[in-house]
Structures are given as structure tokens and as C-alpha cells.
Amino acid sequence: MSFDSLGLAPALLRALSEAGYEKPTPIQAAAIPEVLAGHDLMAAAQTGTGKTAAFSLPLLHRLAGEVRGESRRPIRALILTPTRELAAQVQENLRDYGKYVRLSSTVIFGGVGMGNQLQALRRGVDIVVATPGRLIDHMQQRSVDLSKVDVLVLDEADRMLDMGFLPALKRILAAVPRQRQTLLFSATFAPEIKALAQQFMREPREVSTTPANTVANTVTHVVHPVDAANKRELLLHILAQDSRRQTLVFSRTKHGADKLVRHLEQAGIRAAAIHGNKSQNARTRALSDFKTGRITVLVATDIAARGIDIDQLPVVINFDLPMVAEDYVHRIGRTGRAGAEGQAISLVSHDESGLLRDIGRLLKTDLSIRNVEGYEPSTPLRLDAGAPRPKQQQRQPRSQQGGGQGRPGAGGSRQGGNGGGRPPSHRPHGHSAAGTGENTGSHKRRRQRRGPATNKA
Ligand code: AMP
């Protein structure tokens, strides 16, 4: 299968060949023909599978074939994403793929002034990539006209729902024409997603190439048991093994991310944090410094990391485990992209044993548990049914965690061995309240899900 055989316009093929794309990824091969044929589409694809091109290419093809003569062009495609970083990333991809077609695009998200966005909208653009909150702001002040939208894309729809954007999505869906093509990309097809599709899509075709909640099989998973108090030193030890290597480090909390950056800087490592309390400018700068190599370590929280797309990111380190196992999959999606080799290293303390067990069950893959000499934990990990989890989580009913029902001895890996036991059963991945609130306990998360209509990304 080649891009050529998919029937894409020569101008797009040229851009793809310059980008070094030789053949479509499975999700592209499955989705592009459906979109070109004009169908609504529900695609199960997570980040790293090439999903952005899977909707961008047929969208550019379609719009380029119908370039209108008007001097002020109406918005004909609207792409919604959960986070600013993902919005920026999608637009960057659109620009790359569409560099030989005469279409304009702009990106709209919160945290920055309205001025440039207003100007771009006034000039007229063919494609808008937006986060829901700021788009609603523009709708309220009538600076955006969505009445000519032909194609609507909901990217990472599951994440948008997790972040409480459902009311905002409904308002936006009410503002675009009923006669349109709708493309929905989501890592999972949880019941909420299906309900959304049923309400707002017309006989959608379904494509799915990666089973939900799996990670690229080019990624190896390594777990280092360590006492919580020694994690920072262990991180420095790991980073010292290759000081030039770009490393993305995940922290569960914003505060923790900042503290970690200070610690790394004190040790002479060029690092920056990216999380929801940082100004958009600081987030953009941190990401671009990381991409250009000015900093070698980027410390991110789960939400902020969405949309980070860095070529050849060889390693991702979980300084602490995410509260919700699904977030591990999202984190790890940053490495091993498009077939490259990747490594996921997790520093896990005794109190995170329960979270590790959940991840092992979800992934259905071997997590290799290895002590690092000199950093052996004083209390070993426990992967049985009574395994502890950080305090915040203990207050939360299991049904709220996206966690499986405990089964004695089930899942996870054996400590000390390479490749622990395979999880016996795939727990239902009811999307549950597997929220993504940064630095939050369950309470804030639940509040977010009910969320205000103008929730900001
Ligand atoms: P995405 O899932 O859209 O975030 O894409 C993941 C990565 O795969 C990005 O770095 C893309 O540039 C890259 N990519 C997408 N499609 C292809 C392809 N057909 N061949 C090679 N790389 C690709």
C-alpha cells in the first residue's frame, strides 16, 4: 500500500515524500479511503499511530479540490483538540502536509492574547484548529463564523470528555451545519464516546487498527523499584548514563514537576517543566527548547504532555506513576512512535505498588522489574490484591479509578524477574472516571467532568 494508491493529490504526495513518509501507517490506510469517500468516521487510534495525518491528508485533499474564489474565505474545516499543545502540533502537521496546496489554517487556544487569533479570523482561513474553551470565547464575541464548516474533526475525543469539555462540544456542534462530515478520533470507544457519535454522526464507518489500551510493541518497559526519598537521585543516575539523550520525564503533579526541574538544574542538567500552571508562552518555549536540544530534560504532567510530538524520543521516564492506568498508555505513546524503538522507565516506590499492578493488567505486556544497584528499596513492591497506592487514591472508590477489580495474585509482574506474570484477564476498559486532572484528587476530577461550558484547555 502506498500513499499514491490512496488517490491523494500530487501536491500532498510531494509533501509526504519530502517529510520522509514512505507508506501509510495502518490507521492511515484504513481511514483515508473512508474519509475521501465522504463518510463520517470513528477511528480508534491513539497518539503515535499517525492519526493526525489520517484525518489531515484527506481533509486537505478534499478542501484543495474545492478552493473557492472568494477573497475572504469561510472556515470549511474545524479540528477540535483537548489541549493547546496538541492543537499547535496538529496545525504544524497541516502546514507540513499542505505546503503545496493553497489552503490557510490557524490555531486557536487559550492562555494567549486574542489579538492574533482575531486578526487571522478576520482575514479568513480555510481550516481552524482549536481547543473548545477558547473557541467558545470567540463564538460568544461573534469573532468566528462556523456556519460554512464542511468537515468537523474531534481529535482525542475521549480526552476532551475526560477534561469536562462535553458541554462545550455540544455548543460547538450546535453551531456547525448539520450537513457536514464528522471525523472522530479516540484512543478508546468508551460508552460516552459512542453516545456522542450516535447523537452527532451519520452512519459512521468504524476503523480500528490498534486495540485500545495497548502500546507500540517497539517499546520496552522497565520498572525500577526505589524508595520515594531516593527517586531524584536515581533519576540523576539514569540521566547521567547518556547526558546528551533527550528525555521526557513525567511527574504526577505540577508542584512535583517544578521541584524536579530545580533539582535537575542544581545538578547541572538543562531542564524545563511543562504543565497547566505555566503560561502558554512558557509552555511553548519549553517545548521548542526541548525540540531544538537547548534543554535535554522536559518534565511534564499528563495533561501538558498531550500533543508533544518529538521525533525519535528514545526514552520516557515516569518519575511517578499516573493515578490512572490509561494515562500510562498516553505517556508511553511519546516514545516508540511510528515504529521506532523506545524505552519506558518507571521509578516505582512501595506506595505505588497498586498503580503498577493496574498498569500491568491493562497493558497485558511484560514489565521488566529491575533493581538498580545502590538504589534498592527498603520495602519491596507488592503486586498482590492488597497492594498499596498513594494516599490520594485510597480515598477514591475503585470504580472511579478506571482500575480493575482486584483479584488475588492477578496481573502485574513478579519482582526481581525479567518479565513478570502476564495479566490473566483484560479488565473492561470502561473509560470510567479515568480523568486526567493534573495534581488533583478525585474530587477536582469529578468537578471537571461536570465542568463549566467554557472549560479552558
Ligand atoms: P501522530 O499519531 O499523528 O501523533 O503521529 C506520530 C508520528 O508519526 C509523527 O511524528 C508523524 O510525523 C509520524 N508519521 C505519521 N505518519 C507517518 C508515516 N506514514 N510514515 C512515517 N511517519 C509517520
Residues whose N, C-alpha, C, O or C-beta is under 5 A from the ligand:
A	BS01	AMP	G20 Y21 E22 K23 P24 T25 Q46 T47 G48 T49 G50 K51 T52 A53 D309 R337 A338
